[in-house]
Amino acid sequence: MMEKTDRHYRYFARQLTTCALLYTEMITTGAILHGDRDHLLAFDPCEHPLALQLGGDDPEQLRRAIEIADAYGYDEYNLNVGCPSDRVQNANFGACLMARPAHVRDLVAAMRSATPKPVTVKHRIGIDGRESYDELVDFMRTVAEAGPTRFTVHARIAILAGLSPKENRTVPPLRYDDVYRLKEEMPSLQIEINGHVMNPHEIAGHLTRVDAVMVGRAAYDDPWILSSVDHRFFGQPYRSVTRRAVIDAMVEYVDRWCMAGWSARSVVRHMLGLFHGRPGARRFKQLLSGRFDEGSGAAVLRNAVANVPDRVLDEPAPCV
Protein backbone atom coordinates (compact mmCIF):
# COMPACT_ATOMS: atom_id res chain seq x y z
CA MET A 1 0.00 0.00 0.00
CA MET A 2 2.84 2.38 -0.80
CA GLU A 3 1.61 5.95 -1.33
CA LYS A 4 -1.77 4.87 0.01
CA THR A 5 -1.82 4.40 3.78
CA ASP A 6 -0.10 7.63 4.76
CA ARG A 7 -1.19 9.69 7.76
CA HIS A 8 -3.94 11.47 5.80
CA TYR A 9 -5.61 8.26 4.67
CA ARG A 10 -5.34 6.86 8.18
CA TYR A 11 -7.01 9.96 9.67
CA PHE A 12 -9.76 9.57 7.08
CA ALA A 13 -10.14 5.86 7.89
CA ARG A 14 -10.46 6.68 11.57
CA GLN A 15 -13.64 8.61 10.82
CA LEU A 16 -15.10 5.24 9.77
CA THR A 17 -13.61 2.83 12.30
CA THR A 18 -12.11 3.45 15.71
CA CYS A 19 -11.11 -0.16 16.39
CA ALA A 20 -9.46 -1.66 13.31
CA LEU A 21 -5.68 -1.80 13.44
CA LEU A 22 -4.21 0.56 10.84
CA TYR A 23 -0.81 0.24 9.19
CA THR A 24 1.67 2.76 7.89
CA GLU A 25 3.16 2.41 4.47
CA MET A 26 6.29 0.29 4.51
CA ILE A 27 9.14 2.52 5.71
CA THR A 28 12.71 1.40 5.29
CA THR A 29 15.14 1.33 8.16
CA GLY A 30 17.51 3.55 6.20
CA ALA A 31 14.85 6.24 5.82
CA ILE A 32 14.22 6.25 9.57
CA LEU A 33 17.90 6.27 10.50
CA HIS A 34 18.91 8.98 8.05
CA GLY A 35 15.75 10.80 6.92
CA ASP A 36 13.20 13.30 8.22
CA ARG A 37 11.84 11.33 11.15
CA ASP A 38 8.93 13.60 11.99
CA HIS A 39 7.76 13.53 8.39
CA LEU A 40 8.03 9.74 8.26
CA LEU A 41 6.83 8.75 11.72
CA ALA A 42 4.56 11.43 13.20
CA PHE A 43 0.83 10.74 13.30
CA ASP A 44 -2.39 12.03 14.83
CA PRO A 45 -3.35 10.45 18.18
CA CYS A 46 -6.70 9.39 16.73
CA GLU A 47 -4.87 6.89 14.50
CA HIS A 48 -4.36 4.44 17.36
CA PRO A 49 -4.20 1.47 17.24
CA LEU A 50 -1.44 1.83 14.65
CA ALA A 51 1.29 -0.50 13.40
CA LEU A 52 4.53 0.68 11.83
CA GLN A 53 5.49 -1.54 8.90
CA LEU A 54 9.22 -1.76 8.37
CA GLY A 55 11.38 -2.87 5.47
CA GLY A 56 14.95 -3.95 6.08
CA ASP A 57 17.33 -6.88 6.28
CA ASP A 58 19.87 -5.79 8.89
CA PRO A 59 19.07 -6.78 12.50
CA GLU A 60 20.91 -3.87 14.08
CA GLN A 61 19.28 -1.31 11.80
CA LEU A 62 15.83 -2.75 12.53
CA ARG A 63 16.54 -2.60 16.26
CA ARG A 64 17.67 1.02 16.05
CA ALA A 65 14.72 2.00 13.86
CA ILE A 66 12.28 0.62 16.41
CA GLU A 67 14.03 2.40 19.27
CA ILE A 68 13.58 5.66 17.35
CA ALA A 69 9.97 4.91 16.39
CA ASP A 70 8.99 3.92 19.91
CA ALA A 71 9.25 7.56 20.97
CA TYR A 72 6.34 8.30 18.63
CA GLY A 73 4.05 5.82 20.37
CA TYR A 74 3.28 3.10 17.83
CA ASP A 75 1.23 0.17 19.09
CA GLU A 76 3.05 -2.59 17.22
CA TYR A 77 5.72 -3.21 14.60
CA ASN A 78 5.47 -5.28 11.44
CA LEU A 79 8.25 -6.69 9.29
CA ASN A 80 7.40 -6.72 5.58
CA VAL A 81 8.46 -10.01 4.02
CA GLY A 82 5.91 -9.82 1.24
CA CYS A 83 6.68 -6.91 -1.08
CA PRO A 84 7.84 -8.22 -4.49
CA SER A 85 9.02 -4.99 -6.16
CA ASP A 86 12.37 -4.89 -7.96
CA ARG A 87 13.51 -1.93 -5.87
CA VAL A 88 12.83 -3.81 -2.66
CA GLN A 89 14.51 -6.96 -3.97
CA ASN A 90 17.58 -4.96 -4.96
CA ALA A 91 17.82 -3.74 -1.38
CA ASN A 92 17.52 -7.37 -0.23
CA PHE A 93 14.32 -7.15 1.78
CA GLY A 94 10.61 -7.79 1.25
CA ALA A 95 9.44 -11.09 -0.25
CA CYS A 96 12.93 -12.24 -1.27
CA LEU A 97 13.66 -12.75 2.45
CA MET A 98 11.37 -15.77 2.40
CA ALA A 99 14.30 -17.67 0.87
CA ARG A 100 16.17 -17.12 4.16
CA PRO A 101 13.90 -18.22 7.02
CA ALA A 102 16.68 -18.27 9.63
CA HIS A 103 17.63 -14.69 8.73
CA VAL A 104 14.01 -13.56 9.08
CA ARG A 105 13.97 -15.25 12.49
CA ASP A 106 17.03 -13.21 13.47
CA LEU A 107 15.43 -10.00 12.20
CA VAL A 108 12.33 -10.63 14.30
CA ALA A 109 14.48 -11.41 17.33
CA ALA A 110 16.31 -8.09 16.91
CA MET A 111 13.02 -6.23 16.62
CA ARG A 112 11.66 -7.89 19.73
CA SER A 113 14.80 -6.97 21.66
CA ALA A 114 14.05 -3.29 21.00
CA THR A 115 10.47 -3.10 22.25
CA PRO A 116 7.97 -4.81 24.56
CA LYS A 117 5.24 -4.13 22.00
CA PRO A 118 3.97 -6.75 19.55
CA VAL A 119 6.19 -7.62 16.60
CA THR A 120 4.49 -9.26 13.62
CA VAL A 121 5.49 -10.58 10.20
CA LYS A 122 3.68 -10.10 6.89
CA HIS A 123 4.65 -12.54 4.16
CA ARG A 124 3.47 -14.51 1.16
CA ILE A 125 2.68 -18.23 1.02
CA GLY A 126 5.82 -18.63 -1.07
CA ILE A 127 8.14 -17.25 -3.73
CA ASP A 128 9.74 -18.56 -6.91
CA GLY A 129 11.43 -21.85 -6.08
CA ARG A 130 9.78 -22.06 -2.63
CA GLU A 131 6.16 -22.53 -3.58
CA SER A 132 5.08 -25.65 -1.70
CA TYR A 133 3.03 -25.83 1.46
CA ASP A 134 5.82 -27.73 3.23
CA GLU A 135 8.28 -24.93 2.49
CA LEU A 136 5.77 -22.42 3.86
CA VAL A 137 5.48 -24.45 7.05
CA ASP A 138 9.27 -24.59 7.33
CA PHE A 139 9.47 -20.81 6.97
CA MET A 140 6.86 -20.18 9.64
CA ARG A 141 8.20 -22.70 12.13
CA THR A 142 11.67 -21.24 11.80
CA VAL A 143 10.50 -17.64 12.19
CA ALA A 144 8.21 -18.66 15.07
CA GLU A 145 11.32 -19.49 17.11
CA ALA A 146 11.80 -15.71 17.55
CA GLY A 147 8.30 -15.33 19.01
CA PRO A 148 6.44 -12.97 16.68
CA THR A 149 2.97 -12.11 17.90
CA ARG A 150 1.21 -12.76 14.59
CA PHE A 151 1.79 -13.97 11.05
CA THR A 152 -0.10 -12.07 8.36
CA VAL A 153 -0.19 -14.39 5.37
CA HIS A 154 -0.93 -13.08 1.88
CA ALA A 155 -2.52 -16.13 0.26
CA ARG A 156 -0.55 -15.86 -2.99
CA ILE A 157 3.02 -16.64 -3.86
CA ALA A 158 5.19 -13.77 -5.04
CA ILE A 159 6.79 -14.28 -8.43
CA LEU A 160 9.96 -12.25 -8.13
CA ALA A 161 11.18 -12.70 -11.70
CA GLY A 162 8.86 -11.52 -14.45
CA LEU A 163 5.84 -9.99 -12.70
CA SER A 164 5.27 -6.43 -11.55
CA PRO A 165 3.98 -5.70 -8.04
CA LYS A 166 0.52 -5.06 -9.54
CA GLU A 167 0.58 -8.39 -11.38
CA ASN A 168 1.71 -10.11 -8.20
CA ARG A 169 -1.56 -9.00 -6.61
CA THR A 170 -3.67 -10.71 -9.27
CA VAL A 171 -1.80 -13.29 -11.39
CA PRO A 172 -0.66 -15.91 -8.84
CA PRO A 173 -3.76 -17.82 -7.75
CA LEU A 174 -5.17 -17.36 -4.28
CA ARG A 175 -4.61 -20.31 -1.96
CA TYR A 176 -6.82 -19.54 1.01
CA ASP A 177 -6.96 -23.23 1.94
CA ASP A 178 -3.23 -23.22 2.62
CA VAL A 179 -3.70 -20.44 5.17
CA TYR A 180 -6.63 -22.24 6.78
CA ARG A 181 -4.50 -25.40 6.97
CA LEU A 182 -1.71 -23.48 8.70
CA LYS A 183 -4.10 -22.52 11.48
CA GLU A 184 -5.42 -26.06 11.78
CA GLU A 185 -1.95 -27.58 11.99
CA MET A 186 -0.31 -24.84 14.09
CA PRO A 187 -3.14 -23.66 16.37
CA SER A 188 -0.77 -21.98 18.81
CA LEU A 189 0.26 -19.41 16.19
CA GLN A 190 -1.82 -16.30 15.55
CA ILE A 191 -2.65 -16.44 11.84
CA GLU A 192 -4.09 -13.50 9.90
CA ILE A 193 -5.19 -13.89 6.28
CA ASN A 194 -4.69 -11.33 3.52
CA GLY A 195 -5.34 -11.26 -0.21
CA HIS A 196 -8.32 -9.93 -2.20
CA VAL A 197 -10.64 -9.62 0.79
CA MET A 198 -13.34 -7.34 -0.56
CA ASN A 199 -16.11 -6.79 2.01
CA PRO A 200 -17.34 -7.51 5.56
CA HIS A 201 -19.17 -10.65 4.40
CA GLU A 202 -15.85 -12.13 3.23
CA ILE A 203 -14.14 -11.00 6.44
CA ALA A 204 -16.74 -12.88 8.46
CA GLY A 205 -16.19 -16.03 6.41
CA HIS A 206 -12.42 -15.96 6.90
CA LEU A 207 -12.79 -15.38 10.63
CA THR A 208 -14.39 -18.80 10.99
CA ARG A 209 -11.01 -20.32 9.96
CA VAL A 210 -8.28 -17.90 11.11
CA ASP A 211 -7.62 -15.41 13.89
CA ALA A 212 -7.70 -12.13 11.97
CA VAL A 213 -8.16 -10.60 8.53
CA MET A 214 -6.15 -7.88 6.83
CA VAL A 215 -8.01 -5.84 4.21
CA GLY A 216 -5.84 -3.92 1.78
CA ARG A 217 -6.88 -2.15 -1.39
CA ALA A 218 -10.58 -2.80 -0.95
CA ALA A 219 -10.53 -0.54 2.11
CA TYR A 220 -8.83 2.14 0.02
CA ASP A 221 -10.99 1.88 -3.09
CA ASP A 222 -14.26 1.51 -1.16
CA PRO A 223 -13.54 2.87 2.34
CA TRP A 224 -17.20 2.80 3.38
CA ILE A 225 -16.78 -0.94 4.05
CA LEU A 226 -14.91 0.12 7.20
CA SER A 227 -17.99 1.82 8.64
CA SER A 228 -19.53 -1.41 9.93
CA VAL A 229 -16.51 -3.24 11.31
CA ASP A 230 -16.51 -1.79 14.86
CA HIS A 231 -20.01 -3.06 15.54
CA ARG A 232 -19.79 -6.30 13.58
CA PHE A 233 -16.33 -7.54 14.52
CA PHE A 234 -15.24 -5.67 17.65
CA GLY A 235 -18.48 -5.83 19.63
CA GLN A 236 -18.85 -2.06 19.88
CA PRO A 237 -22.25 -0.37 20.20
CA TYR A 238 -23.68 0.52 16.82
CA ARG A 239 -22.48 3.98 15.75
CA SER A 240 -24.61 5.61 13.08
CA VAL A 241 -21.77 7.25 11.19
CA THR A 242 -22.73 8.95 7.91
CA ARG A 243 -20.71 10.11 4.96
CA ARG A 244 -21.83 13.66 5.71
CA ALA A 245 -20.22 13.45 9.15
CA VAL A 246 -17.04 12.08 7.59
CA ILE A 247 -16.92 14.95 5.09
CA ASP A 248 -17.45 17.52 7.85
CA ALA A 249 -14.55 16.06 9.84
CA MET A 250 -12.31 16.02 6.79
CA VAL A 251 -13.14 19.63 5.86
CA GLU A 252 -11.77 20.71 9.24
CA TYR A 253 -8.74 18.49 8.77
CA VAL A 254 -7.98 19.87 5.30
CA ASP A 255 -8.26 23.41 6.66
CA ARG A 256 -5.71 22.66 9.37
CA TRP A 257 -3.22 21.28 6.89
CA CYS A 258 -3.68 24.14 4.46
CA MET A 259 -3.15 26.70 7.21
CA ALA A 260 0.09 24.90 8.05
CA GLY A 261 1.22 25.33 4.46
CA TRP A 262 0.65 21.78 3.28
CA SER A 263 -1.06 20.56 0.10
CA ALA A 264 -4.80 19.95 0.27
CA ARG A 265 -4.48 17.48 -2.59
CA SER A 266 -2.35 15.21 -0.40
CA VAL A 267 -5.43 14.75 1.79
CA VAL A 268 -8.39 14.74 -0.58
CA ARG A 269 -6.85 12.23 -2.99
CA HIS A 270 -7.53 9.52 -0.42
CA MET A 271 -11.25 10.29 -0.34
CA LEU A 272 -12.11 9.52 -3.95
CA GLY A 273 -13.78 6.21 -3.10
CA LEU A 274 -16.03 7.43 -0.28
CA PHE A 275 -19.14 7.28 -2.48
CA HIS A 276 -18.11 4.16 -4.41
CA GLY A 277 -21.10 2.75 -6.25
CA ARG A 278 -23.50 5.44 -5.01
CA PRO A 279 -25.26 8.27 -6.90
CA GLY A 280 -23.01 11.30 -7.32
CA ALA A 281 -19.78 9.31 -7.00
CA ARG A 282 -18.51 10.03 -10.50
CA ARG A 283 -18.87 13.80 -10.25
CA PHE A 284 -17.45 13.80 -6.72
CA LYS A 285 -14.32 12.03 -7.98
CA GLN A 286 -14.01 14.31 -11.01
CA LEU A 287 -14.05 17.46 -8.90
CA LEU A 288 -11.56 16.15 -6.36
CA SER A 289 -9.27 14.89 -9.12
CA GLY A 290 -9.26 18.13 -11.08
CA ARG A 291 -7.06 21.19 -10.89
CA PHE A 292 -7.68 23.53 -7.99
CA ASP A 293 -6.00 26.16 -5.90
CA GLU A 294 -4.23 24.31 -3.12
CA GLY A 295 -5.50 26.82 -0.58
CA SER A 296 -9.10 26.02 -1.42
CA GLY A 297 -9.13 22.33 -0.57
CA ALA A 298 -11.96 22.56 1.95
CA ALA A 299 -14.09 24.59 -0.49
CA VAL A 300 -13.46 22.10 -3.28
CA LEU A 301 -14.42 19.25 -0.97
CA ARG A 302 -17.68 20.97 -0.05
CA ASN A 303 -18.40 21.77 -3.68
CA ALA A 304 -17.75 18.15 -4.67
CA VAL A 305 -20.08 16.78 -2.04
CA ALA A 306 -22.84 19.16 -3.18
CA ASN A 307 -23.27 16.84 -6.15
CA VAL A 308 -24.17 13.90 -3.90
CA PRO A 309 -27.86 13.40 -2.97
CA ASP A 310 -28.79 14.02 0.66
CA ARG A 311 -30.11 10.48 1.00
CA VAL A 312 -26.62 9.15 0.20
CA LEU A 313 -24.87 11.66 2.46
CA ASP A 314 -27.12 10.74 5.38
CA GLU A 315 -27.24 6.99 4.75
CA PRO A 316 -26.19 5.33 8.03
CA ALA A 317 -23.47 2.74 8.28
CA PRO A 318 -24.68 -0.86 7.98
CA CYS A 319 -25.54 -2.35 11.36
CA VAL A 320 -24.68 -5.94 10.42
C-alpha positions in Angstrom: 0.0 0.0 0.0 2.8 2.4 -0.8 1.6 6.0 -1.3 -1.8 4.9 0.0 -1.8 4.4 3.8 -0.1 7.6 4.8 -1.2 9.7 7.8 -3.9 11.5 5.8 -5.6 8.3 4.7 -5.3 6.9 8.2 -7.0 10.0 9.7 -9.8 9.6 7.1 -10.1 5.9 7.9 -10.5 6.7 11.6 -13.6 8.6 10.8 -15.1 5.2 9.8 -13.6 2.8 12.3 -12.1 3.4 15.7 -11.1 -0.2 16.4 -9.5 -1.7 13.3 -5.7 -1.8 13.4 -4.2 0.6 10.8 -0.8 0.2 9.2 1.7 2.8 7.9 3.2 2.4 4.5 6.3 0.3 4.5 9.1 2.5 5.7 12.7 1.4 5.3 15.1 1.3 8.2 17.5 3.5 6.2 14.9 6.2 5.8 14.2 6.2 9.6 17.9 6.3 10.5 18.9 9.0 8.1 15.7 10.8 6.9 13.2 13.3 8.2 11.8 11.3 11.1 8.9 13.6 12.0 7.8 13.5 8.4 8.0 9.7 8.3 6.8 8.8 11.7 4.6 11.4 13.2 0.8 10.7 13.3 -2.4 12.0 14.8 -3.3 10.4 18.2 -6.7 9.4 16.7 -4.9 6.9 14.5 -4.4 4.4 17.4 -4.2 1.5 17.2 -1.4 1.8 14.7 1.3 -0.5 13.4 4.5 0.7 11.8 5.5 -1.5 8.9 9.2 -1.8 8.4 11.4 -2.9 5.5 15.0 -3.9 6.1 17.3 -6.9 6.3 19.9 -5.8 8.9 19.1 -6.8 12.5 20.9 -3.9 14.1 19.3 -1.3 11.8 15.8 -2.7 12.5 16.5 -2.6 16.3 17.7 1.0 16.1 14.7 2.0 13.9 12.3 0.6 16.4 14.0 2.4 19.3 13.6 5.7 17.4 10.0 4.9 16.4 9.0 3.9 19.9 9.3 7.6 21.0 6.3 8.3 18.6 4.1 5.8 20.4 3.3 3.1 17.8 1.2 0.2 19.1 3.0 -2.6 17.2 5.7 -3.2 14.6 5.5 -5.3 11.4 8.3 -6.7 9.3 7.4 -6.7 5.6 8.5 -10.0 4.0 5.9 -9.8 1.2 6.7 -6.9 -1.1 7.8 -8.2 -4.5 9.0 -5.0 -6.2 12.4 -4.9 -8.0 13.5 -1.9 -5.9 12.8 -3.8 -2.7 14.5 -7.0 -4.0 17.6 -5.0 -5.0 17.8 -3.7 -1.4 17.5 -7.4 -0.2 14.3 -7.1 1.8 10.6 -7.8 1.3 9.4 -11.1 -0.2 12.9 -12.2 -1.3 13.7 -12.7 2.4 11.4 -15.8 2.4 14.3 -17.7 0.9 16.2 -17.1 4.2 13.9 -18.2 7.0 16.7 -18.3 9.6 17.6 -14.7 8.7 14.0 -13.6 9.1 14.0 -15.3 12.5 17.0 -13.2 13.5 15.4 -10.0 12.2 12.3 -10.6 14.3 14.5 -11.4 17.3 16.3 -8.1 16.9 13.0 -6.2 16.6 11.7 -7.9 19.7 14.8 -7.0 21.7 14.1 -3.3 21.0 10.5 -3.1 22.2 8.0 -4.8 24.6 5.2 -4.1 22.0 4.0 -6.7 19.6 6.2 -7.6 16.6 4.5 -9.3 13.6 5.5 -10.6 10.2 3.7 -10.1 6.9 4.6 -12.5 4.2 3.5 -14.5 1.2 2.7 -18.2 1.0 5.8 -18.6 -1.1 8.1 -17.2 -3.7 9.7 -18.6 -6.9 11.4 -21.9 -6.1 9.8 -22.1 -2.6 6.2 -22.5 -3.6 5.1 -25.6 -1.7 3.0 -25.8 1.5 5.8 -27.7 3.2 8.3 -24.9 2.5 5.8 -22.4 3.9 5.5 -24.4 7.1 9.3 -24.6 7.3 9.5 -20.8 7.0 6.9 -20.2 9.6 8.2 -22.7 12.1 11.7 -21.2 11.8 10.5 -17.6 12.2 8.2 -18.7 15.1 11.3 -19.5 17.1 11.8 -15.7 17.6 8.3 -15.3 19.0 6.4 -13.0 16.7 3.0 -12.1 17.9 1.2 -12.8 14.6 1.8 -14.0 11.1 -0.1 -12.1 8.4 -0.2 -14.4 5.4 -0.9 -13.1 1.9 -2.5 -16.1 0.3 -0.6 -15.9 -3.0 3.0 -16.6 -3.9 5.2 -13.8 -5.0 6.8 -14.3 -8.4 10.0 -12.2 -8.1 11.2 -12.7 -11.7 8.9 -11.5 -14.5 5.8 -10.0 -12.7 5.3 -6.4 -11.6 4.0 -5.7 -8.0 0.5 -5.1 -9.5 0.6 -8.4 -11.4 1.7 -10.1 -8.2 -1.6 -9.0 -6.6 -3.7 -10.7 -9.3 -1.8 -13.3 -11.4 -0.7 -15.9 -8.8 -3.8 -17.8 -7.8 -5.2 -17.4 -4.3 -4.6 -20.3 -2.0 -6.8 -19.5 1.0 -7.0 -23.2 1.9 -3.2 -23.2 2.6 -3.7 -20.4 5.2 -6.6 -22.2 6.8 -4.5 -25.4 7.0 -1.7 -23.5 8.7 -4.1 -22.5 11.5 -5.4 -26.1 11.8 -1.9 -27.6 12.0 -0.3 -24.8 14.1 -3.1 -23.7 16.4 -0.8 -22.0 18.8 0.3 -19.4 16.2 -1.8 -16.3 15.5 -2.7 -16.4 11.8 -4.1 -13.5 9.9 -5.2 -13.9 6.3 -4.7 -11.3 3.5 -5.3 -11.3 -0.2 -8.3 -9.9 -2.2 -10.6 -9.6 0.8 -13.3 -7.3 -0.6 -16.1 -6.8 2.0 -17.3 -7.5 5.6 -19.2 -10.7 4.4 -15.9 -12.1 3.2 -14.1 -11.0 6.4 -16.7 -12.9 8.5 -16.2 -16.0 6.4 -12.4 -16.0 6.9 -12.8 -15.4 10.6 -14.4 -18.8 11.0 -11.0 -20.3 10.0 -8.3 -17.9 11.1 -7.6 -15.4 13.9 -7.7 -12.1 12.0 -8.2 -10.6 8.5 -6.1 -7.9 6.8 -8.0 -5.8 4.2 -5.8 -3.9 1.8 -6.9 -2.2 -1.4 -10.6 -2.8 -1.0 -10.5 -0.5 2.1 -8.8 2.1 0.0 -11.0 1.9 -3.1 -14.3 1.5 -1.2 -13.5 2.9 2.3 -17.2 2.8 3.4 -16.8 -0.9 4.1 -14.9 0.1 7.2 -18.0 1.8 8.6 -19.5 -1.4 9.9 -16.5 -3.2 11.3 -16.5 -1.8 14.9 -20.0 -3.1 15.5 -19.8 -6.3 13.6 -16.3 -7.5 14.5 -15.2 -5.7 17.7 -18.5 -5.8 19.6 -18.9 -2.1 19.9 -22.2 -0.4 20.2 -23.7 0.5 16.8 -22.5 4.0 15.8 -24.6 5.6 13.1 -21.8 7.2 11.2 -22.7 9.0 7.9 -20.7 10.1 5.0 -21.8 13.7 5.7 -20.2 13.5 9.2 -17.0 12.1 7.6 -16.9 14.9 5.1 -17.4 17.5 7.9 -14.5 16.1 9.8 -12.3 16.0 6.8 -13.1 19.6 5.9 -11.8 20.7 9.2 -8.7 18.5 8.8 -8.0 19.9 5.3 -8.3 23.4 6.7 -5.7 22.7 9.4 -3.2 21.3 6.9 -3.7 24.1 4.5 -3.1 26.7 7.2 0.1 24.9 8.1 1.2 25.3 4.5 0.6 21.8 3.3 -1.1 20.6 0.1 -4.8 20.0 0.3 -4.5 17.5 -2.6 -2.4 15.2 -0.4 -5.4 14.8 1.8 -8.4 14.7 -0.6 -6.9 12.2 -3.0 -7.5 9.5 -0.4 -11.2 10.3 -0.3 -12.1 9.5 -4.0 -13.8 6.2 -3.1 -16.0 7.4 -0.3 -19.1 7.3 -2.5 -18.1 4.2 -4.4 -21.1 2.7 -6.2 -23.5 5.4 -5.0 -25.3 8.3 -6.9 -23.0 11.3 -7.3 -19.8 9.3 -7.0 -18.5 10.0 -10.5 -18.9 13.8 -10.3 -17.4 13.8 -6.7 -14.3 12.0 -8.0 -14.0 14.3 -11.0 -14.0 17.5 -8.9 -11.6 16.1 -6.4 -9.3 14.9 -9.1 -9.3 18.1 -11.1 -7.1 21.2 -10.9 -7.7 23.5 -8.0 -6.0 26.2 -5.9 -4.2 24.3 -3.1 -5.5 26.8 -0.6 -9.1 26.0 -1.4 -9.1 22.3 -0.6 -12.0 22.6 1.9 -14.1 24.6 -0.5 -13.5 22.1 -3.3 -14.4 19.3 -1.0 -17.7 21.0 0.0 -18.4 21.8 -3.7 -17.8 18.1 -4.7 -20.1 16.8 -2.0 -22.8 19.2 -3.2 -23.3 16.8 -6.1 -24.2 13.9 -3.9 -27.9 13.4 -3.0 -28.8 14.0 0.7 -30.1 10.5 1.0 -26.6 9.2 0.2 -24.9 11.7 2.5 -27.1 10.7 5.4 -27.2 7.0 4.7 -26.2 5.3 8.0 -23.5 2.7 8.3 -24.7 -0.9 8.0 -25.5 -2.3 11.4 -24.7 -5.9 10.4 
